[in-house]
Amino acid sequence: MIRVVLPAHLRTLARVNGEVTVDVDGPVTPRAILDALEETYPVLRGTIRDHVTLKRRPFLRFFACEEDLSHDPPDTVLPKAVATGDEPFLVIGAMAGG
Amino acid sequence: MSTVRVLVGTRKGAFVLTADGRRERWDVSGPHFGGWEIYHLKGSPADPNRLYASQSSGWFGQIVQRSSDGGKTWETVDNKFVYDGVPGTHQWYDGTPHPWEFKRVWHFEPSLNDPDTVYAGVEDAAMFRTTDGGQTWHELPGLRGHGSGRFWAPGAGGLGLHTILLDPKNAQRMFIAISAAGAFRTDDGGATWAPINKGLKSEGIPNPTAEVGHCVHRIAMHRSRPDVLFMQKHWDVMRTDDAGDSWREVSGNLPTDFGFVIDVHSHEPETIYVVPIKSDSEHYPPDGKLRVYRSRVGGNEWEPLTNGLPQHDCYINVLRDAMAVDTLDSCGVYFGTTGGQVYASADAGEHWSAIVQNLPPVLSVEVQTLQ
C-alpha cells in the first residue's frame, strides 16, 4: 500500500480527505504511482502530468523521504520506505503568492 | 415571473447570482471551485439548467465542470484537449516558430439546440467541440489548418480564441475571434474557415491592413440580424453588415476607442454598448470615471451612461467576456470588473447598481433569462 499526499485543490477535486492510498504491482516508481492514482481517481488525469506527454506539470514537485524526486526519470525506483508505506509520496504545488 | 441568473467567472472561483424579474434583490451563490480561475461559464440555450464551466489553474491545468441543475451541483467531465494530428507551430512573441500547446479554455459556447453539443475556444488558439456533453472533445482542425495559422501570434494575454458566435439562422455558419489573429468565419459547420478582417486597420502590426494579425477583443451579434456584427478591436469599434466581408469603423465620438467588451441590446439591434478604457498601456477608464457608452444608431453616435457608476477614482478594467444582456422586456445589461463588482442596469443602461461587490477580479459574465 502506497501512501500519497495530494495538494489541497486536488484533494477537493478527487473528493478525498487527507492521504490517499494506492496499490502498485511491480516496481514502485513515480510513473507506477501516478498510473494507479489516475486509475483510482480519473478526475486527476491531466492535473499532475500532461495528458499526452505524461510529463510532470511545471509547478508541481514530487517529494519522498525528504528528497526532491521531481527531476528523476519517471521509472526510477523509489525508496523502500515509500513502497512499504512507511513514508508517503508527496505531490507538492509550488508555493506562490507574495 | 421570470428569473434572471447571472453566471460570473472570476480569478478565484465561480459565482451564480439570481433574482426575480424585478432584478432588485440578488442571491449570491459561491464561490464554486474556490481558488481556481474560472475563465467562463455558460448555460445551454436548449436546456438552461445545463451549464458548462472552464476551471483552470497554473498548477493543475484545465478542468471542465458541468451542471445539470443550474449550478447547484457540478460534475467533472473530460479535460483532454489534444490538437488534431501534428500540431505544428505558430509565431511566438519574438517572431520564431513556437509549438502549439494547449493552455486553457477561454470560452464555451453551447449549441443553440442541443445541450450536449458545446464549442470550446482555447489557448493556444483552436476550436474544440463535444457532442456528448463534455465526455470527449475533438478539435475542428480546419481553423488552425487555415493557411495563416503558422503566422498567428499571441497578444499580451496569450493566443486565445475568446469569441464564438453561432448564427441562429444558418446552422452551418459560425464566427470566432482570436487575439491576436483576428476574426474568422465558417460556412460549413466548422470544416473550413476564412479570415474576415477586411477593413480592419491596426497600427501595431507590420502591415496595418493584413489579412490576419489583428487583435480583436470581442464581437457581438443580435440574434435577429446575424449578418450584422459589432467588434471591439484593441483600438477601434467596428461594424460589418455583410457577415464580416467588410468592416467599417464606428468609434465616432467615444472618448477612447480602446476597450474589451461590446454587446447588443436584446430587443434593439441597433443599440450597442461598450466600456471605453483609456489605452492599451493604461487598462482603466479615462479620468477615473466608469462610463458605459451606448449607441442607439449602430455606432458613431455615442452617449455616456453614468447613473450609479463611480465617477471618480475608479481604475478597474472590464475584460472581454464580462458583459451580457438579459431578454426581459426592459433589457437588463450586466458587466463585471477587475475590482470584483458586477454592475447591472434593469433599464437598458439608464440606471446602474452593483449587484455584488468585492468578488475576485471578474473574468466573465453571462446572463440567463428563465421563465
Interface residues (C-beta under 8 A of the other chain):
Chain A: P7 H9 L10 L13 V43 R45 G46 T47 I48 D50 H51 V52 R57 F59 L60 G93 A94
Chain B: G35 W36 S57 G58 W59 F60 G61 Q62 I63 T76 N79 K80 V82
